[in-house]
Amino acid sequence: MRGFYARVFRLQSDNPGESLGIRRYSVCIAIGPAIMSLSSSELESLTALRRDLHAHPELAFEEHRTAQRVASRLAGLGLEVSTGWAGTGVVGVMSAGASGRCIALRADMDALPLDELNHFAHRSRHPGKMHACGHDGHTAMLLAGATLLARDPAFDGTVVFVFQPAEEAEGGARAMIEQGLLERYGITRVYGLHNWPGLPLGHFAVHSGTAMAGTDQFRILLKGHAAHAAMPHQGRDPVLAACALVQALQSIVARRIDPLDAAVLSVTRLHAGSAYNVIPEQAEVGGTVRTLSPATRDQVRTALEELCQGASRGYGVEIELEYRPGYPPTTNDGAEAERCAAAAARVAGAQRVHRNLPPSMGAEDFAYFLEARPGCYVWLGNGEAAGDCRLHNPRYDFNDALLPIGAAYWQAVVAAALPLAATEPRV
């Protein structure tokens, strides 16, 4: 690979006799001429930090300890630090040169309400809380990127490091935007990444367009008339109406949506009654809608409203539909996707940058940043997901071998988005 050199990073468990599954790594990545690498002491420190965050998970808007650790680390690198964004968010600012351009790099910090089933030394110490999505690793990778850039700020402009609370269904990104984050720093472009189990270790996936689905929630309350179960003709049965409605809702994707489009409507809740011999007064149905475009999103919602109206008339029950819009689709800007793909290729090699993977029907609140500013959200391969090491699984763990790769990627993105003037000498 002409013009490049290779560096091997080796990480081991702090307990060599421990059976940890995916824990020992020997990773070789290509580093371009302008891309620095973490020293062994920096890598050891950041790995310890990542595992400490994993052991002390905090839920949405409760990331006080995590925020404190992040802020301390940023301050130690000499960055201007601001805290309290959306309650627990942290922002670090680094400037070089005089161009006035400003970009943001974002990592999420919150954990999930889940009991961890792993048994390694850094497993969660807090029952019912777990870093099952890798936000501990995202935080550590962005701190690693800040470490490289602080050592060699070879860019012209301002980088805003955004450590966001409450990505998991709570909309921390939107809260930070509404608080004025983008305007305060003059941010014009935004970048994010997510580890991706099942994608080979160190490979990247970059989508031109939609990478993740939008997600909405619905709750349908059906009000009938209670009656003795032996005398159903004396009541209006909301259970019968609910069962028919659940079946009918599946026709929305099957018969209303273009087969070449993508949408998911899943009913995940159905509650009614408490006695065997009573037709209840009410029933409740709930679920989620996932779509890849605003037009499809509107189409599904309209169809859902129409089916509720039909069930109300057909079964003689009153129906109330509560439709709660959630995260919009995560849609990359085309030019920024090309920029990030080129940055990823500098780090991992072009053969490890995938441009044609299908989008995920999962959702991500980085979408709010991409609605407000052009940018790009990429996936970074976490490995083959052996032993149920998948997102939102109680046996998941972030792959620490990604720390130097993520750091190099962030440095490459900054170099591409805020390039030095062609005539400016490098020293």
N, C-alpha and C positions, 0 to 999 in steps of 0.2 A: 504494500500500500504506500505508494510514493508520497513523500511529504508528510508522513505521519509517523508517530512512534507509538508503541503499545506499552501500557502500564498494567501490571497484574495487582489486583487488590485481593487480599485474603482476610476473611473474617471468620472467627471461630466463636463458639459458645464460651462464656466465661466459666463453664463447668464442662471440661472435655469429656467426662464420663456420662453426661446427660444425654438422653435420647430425645432429640428435638425435632426429628423430621428434617425439614428444609432449614438447616442452620449453618452448615459449613459451605463456604463459597470459595470458588476460585474463578474469578471473573476477569476476562481480558477485554478492554474496550479501547477503541482507537481515539486518540486525542489529537485534534488538529493543531496546527502551529500556534494559533492564538488562544488556545484553550489550556488553562492551567489545570492542575490536579491537586486534590487534597493531600496533605502530608499524612503520614501514618498516625501522628499524634492527633491531628484534626479529625481524621476518620474515626479513631478510637473514641474521642470525646463525643462526637456527634452520634455514634452508635449507642454509646451509653445514655446520651440524652434521649434518643428515640425510645429506648427500652424503658427508661424512667417514665416517659410520657405514657407508654403502653401500660405500665404498672399502676398509673394513677389517672385513669380515664375520667373525664368530666363531660356531662351532658350539655345540651344546647343552652347557651347563655349562662352556663355555670363554670366556664373555663378559667377560673380565677388563678389557680396554681399554674396552669399551662401558660396563661398570659404573662404571669410574673417571670417564668423561666424564659420565655421568648424575649420579653422586653429586656431582661438582664443580658441575654446573649447579644442582642442587637446593640445595646449600649456599649458592651465590651468591644464591639467591632468599630465603634466610633460613629455610629449612625445617629441621626436625630430621631428620637423615639416619641411616639404619641400613643397614649392608651385610652381606654374607655369607649372606643368606637363600638356602637351597638351594645354597650355594656362591658363586654370583655374582649373586644377586638384590639389588636395591636398593629401599629403602622410604623415602619422604619423607613427613613429617607436617606438616600445616598446620591450625591451630585458630583459630576465631573465635567470639565469643559464649560462652554458658555452658550450652547445652542438653544437652551430654553425648552427643548423637547422633553416630554415626560411620559413614561410608561409605568404600568403597574404589573407586578407579579403576585399571584395570590395563592395562598395555601389555606385549607380549612383545618380547624382544631378540635371539633367536638367528637365525642364518642356516641355509641348507641346504647339504648337500654336493653342489655343482653347479658346473660350469665356466661362467662368464658369457660370453655371446657378444656383448654390447654393446661399443661402441667410444667412448663418451663419456668425458669426463675423469675422472668419478668412478666408473668401472667398478671391479670388484673387483681388488685388488692381490694377492690370495691364491688361487692355483690350487686348484680343487676346493672353493671356498667362495664362496657368493653370497647376497645378500639377494634371493631370488626370490619372497618372499611379502609383502614390505612391512613387516617388523618394524622396519626402520630408520625408516620413516615413522610407525609406531605410537608408537615411542619419542619421536620428535620432536614428534608431535602432543600427547602427554601432557605433555611438557615445556612446550610452548606453552600448554596449558591451565593448568599450574602458574604460568606467567609472568603470565597474565591475573589469576588468582586472588590471586597475591601482591601485585599492584598494587592490587586492589580486592577484599578478602575480604568480599564482601557475602553472607555466609551465617552460619548459626548452628549450629556443631558442629565436627566434625573430619573432614578429608579425608585419607585415606591413599593416596598415590600409589605403586602397586605396579609395579615394573619387573621382570618375571619372566623367568628364564632358561628355556631348554629346552622351548619349546612343541612343537617339531617331533618328535613321536612319542616324547618322553622324559619327559613328565609333570612338568615343572617346577612347575606349579600345585599338584599333589598334594604335592610335596615341601615347598613353602612352607606349605601347610595343615598337614601333619604336623609341621612344625617349630613350629607354634603361632601363625602369623601372625594369624589371625582373633581368637583369644582375647587375644593380647597387647594389641591395640589396641581391642578391643571392637567390631569391625566387624559391623554388622548387615545391610548391603546391599552388593552388588558390581555393578560396571558395566564393560563392555568393548566394544570395537568392532574391526572389521576392514575394511580397504579392499577394494573389490569391483570388479574389472575387469568391464566389460560393463554395469554400472549407470551411468547418466549421471553426469557429474562433479557432485559436491555433492549428489546425491540420497541419501536414506536408505531402508533397508529395515528394518522393525521387525516381528518375529514375536511374536504372542501364543501362546506354547507353544514347540514344538521348532523351532530355527533350523538346527541342524547334526546330523548323524548320529553315533551311537556307532560305534566301530570296534574290531574284534577281529582277531586273527591266528590262523591254524591251521597246523599242520605234521603231516603224516600220513606215518609211516614204515611201509612195507610190506616184510615179510621173507618171502622165499620160499626156494627151494632152487635153487642154480645148476646149470646143465647145458649140454652142448654145444648150440649153436643148431640142429644137425641132428638132435638127439635130444630134443625138447622134452618127450616123455612121461616122461623120467627126472628132470625137475625140477618145480618149482612156480613159475610165471612171475609175478613181481611187476610186470613191465611191463604185461602184459595186465590184471592186476587194477587197476593204477593208471589205465590208460586208461579202463576201464569205470567206475571210481569218479569220475573227472573228469566224465564224461558224466552220471553219476547225480546228482552234486552240483548240477547245473544245474536239476534237477527240484525242488529245495527251494523256490526262489523261485517257479518256474513253477507248482508244484502244491501246495505246503504253505502258502503265504502268501496272505492275502486280497489280491485284485487291487487293492483300494482302499487297502491299506497300501503301504509302500515298504521294500524291502530289496535289497541287492546282495550276491551271493557271487561273488567273482572268484578263480579259480585263476591264480596268477601265477608258479608255479614247478613244474617237473617234471624231476626228475633221476634218471637210471638208467644204469648200465652204462658201459663204456669200450672194449669190443671188439665187432667186428662178428659174431663167431662164438661169443659166450658169452651165454647167458641169465643175467643178473646175480642175485646173491643178494638185493639190496635195490633199492627205488625210493622216492623221496620226492616228495610233493606238498605244496604250500604255497599260501597265499592269504590273502584278507581278507574279512571280513564287515562290512557296514554296515547299520545299522538305526536307526529313529527312535523306538523305544519299548523299554523293558525286556522287555515281554511278547514282542515279536517277536524280540528278541535271544535269549531263552531258547528260543523255538520253533525258531529256526534251529540253535542249538547241539544241541538234542535230536535234530533230524532228521539232522544231520551225524553224530552218534554212532551212530544207528541204521543209516545207510547204510554206515558203516565196519564195523559188526558183520556186516551182510549180505554185504559184499564179502569179508570174511575167511572166512566159511563157504562162500560160493559159489565162491571161487577157491583155497581151501586155503592161504591165506597168513596169516601173523600180522600184525596191524595195530595200531600204536600211534598214538593221536591225542593231540597236544599242542595244547590250546586255550588261547590267552592273551588274556584280556579286556583290552581297551584302554580308550580314552576312552569314557565314557558319552555319551549324547545331550546336546547343549547345549540345555537347555530353559528358556526365559524364564518368569519369574513374570508372570502376567497384569497385575496392578496396576502392576508396574515397567515392563512394556512400554508401558502407556498413558502413564506418566510420561515415558519416554524419547521416545516418539512426539511428545508435546507439546513437549518440549525441542527435538527436531529441527525441528519445525514453526516454532518461534520463530527458529531460525537460517536455515533454508532455505525456509520457506513450506510450508503444508500440502500443496500440490499436488506437492511433491517428496519427500513421505514416503509410501513404499509399505508397505501393511499386508497385502497378500495374495500376496506372492511365495512360491513353493514353497520349502521348506527345501532345503538343500544336503546331498548325501550325503558331502561332506567332513566331517572331524572337527576338533575344537578342544578343547584341554585346559582352557579356561575352564569347561567343563562341571563340573569338580570344584568350582570356586567356587560354581556355581549349585546343585550338590547340597547344599552346606553352608549357603548363605545365599540368600535371594531376591535377584533382580537381573535384569539384561537385557543381552544381547549384540546389537549392531546392526551392519549393514553400511553402509559409506559409499562411494558411487560413485566409482571411480577413473577413470572415462571409458570410452570405447568399445573399449578393448583393441586398438587398431590395431597392426599389426606384431608380432603374437604377444605383446603386452604383457599376458599372463595369469599367474595365480599358478602358481608352480613351473615357470616356463618360463625358459630361459637368456637370453631377451631381455626379460624383465620389468624394469620400473623403477617405483618409487612416483611418483605424480604430486604434485609439490611444491605445486601449487595447493590441495591439501587441507589444508595446514598451518593456515591461518587458519580454515578451516571446522571442522576438528577441534577447534581451540582454543576456538572459540565454542561448539561442542556441549558440550565438557566443562564450560565455565562454566555453560551453561544447565542441564545435568544437576545440578550442585551446587546451583544456585539452586532447582531444583525439589525436590531430595531433602532439602536442609537450609535451608528458607526462613526468612527473618528473621521475627520476630513481627510481626503486623499493625500493632501499635502502635509498633513501633520506628522512630524517624525515620531517614531516609537523609540523609547529609551528603556 
